[in-house]
Amino acid sequence: MEALKNNNHFIHFESGLAPLNDLLSTNKYSKIFVFADNNTAEVCMPVFRDFLPDLDDFDIIETDAGEENKNIDFCIGIWKTLLDFEADRKCLMINLGGGVITDMGGFVASTYKRGIDFVNIPTTLLSQVDASVGGKTGIDIDNVKNMVGTFSLPQAVFIETSFLQTLPQRELLSGFAEMIKHGLIADAVYYQELKDSNYEHIGAEAIYRSVEIKNEVVLADPFEKGLRKILNYGHTIGHAVEGYALVNDKSPLTHGEAIAIGMICEAYLSAKYCNLSQDELTEIASYLLSLYPKYEIKPKSFDELMALMQSDKKNEDGFILFSLLEQIGKCTYNCKVTKEDIINSLLYYNSL
């Protein structure tokens, strides 16, 4: 598959990591670090080594898995580890893992000694179609998602579907939610193709199309001043529900499960504010509920959810701003929504 260009780097598909060898030989890095969580180190590192059998001069920096660890305390530990290894500004960090690893690894690399080179090798469907692409890095503060971060581009991104064979079904579904979002906001034909497909056997072509959609949006608006905000469809409410579940549930929602809830709620708001048809609202809600388990949003959680939404980084002048659908395949942004209607969208979800 042809690599996609994003400003000064390429997103490579099914390349067997061959271009990484070229990058390493060209730049002559002083040290190479592979950043991974304990799950990735166990199941994905062997695949990584098979792709690059001649690469043996690197150090592994390992962290605990999970969104709850994507915070400043863990970053401090990684920075200290880099110092202990005497990492200078000519070293390279290879982020091998899911969205937590690419988000946090990119943030650590972009800030260590004011920035070192990094590449992303996403190993989950979610990170392949979303987190690793676009140059956003970030960590969470008090369960508010990605509240501190940078816009910092990797030297390259490598998407290899071989890594997806290591994933459980629930993690595949988590990433599939972002693919559905891409269709809903930008490509109605692609959305229908996803509906007709089986997420358990998602093809490289569909992954490529999702990355292509995101890359086109990011290229048009790299610093999220306007159009890029459409990528947040489903995320204003979805991130709040995800943050709440992380603290309050024994088995927290995955990112995709939370975003599916957010997409249903925000489709309800789209019908009220942006003329999304009732038929399309019903269609979106029915399809997502056929894939993702129903979750009880308890009324006692509404105040906390609203507080989390008030902290959303897209907000301006005290208003909670939404990206909403005008129709399937077309999205707008900066939509001001009342608190009453946000609550009504949660009640709508509960009623389904």
Buried (B, 14 or more C-beta within 10 A) or exposed (E): EEBBEBEEBBBBBEBBBEBBBEBBEEEEBEBBBBBBBEBBBEBBBEBBEEBBEEBEEBBEBBBEBEBBBBBEEBBEBBBEBBEEEEBEEEBBBBBBBBBBBBBBBBBBBBBBBEEBBBBBBBBBBBBBBBBBBBBBBBBBBEBBBBBBBBBBBBBBBBBBBBBBEBBEEEBBBBBBBBBBBBBBBBBBEBBEBBEEBEBEEBEBEBBBBBBBBBBEBBBEBBEBEEBBBBBBBBBBBBBBBBBBBBEEEEEBBBBBBBBBBBBBBBBBBBBBBBEBBEEBBEBBBEBBBEBBEEBEBEEEBBEBBBEBBBBBBBBEEEBBBBBBBBBBBBBBBEBEBEEEBBBBBBBBBBEE
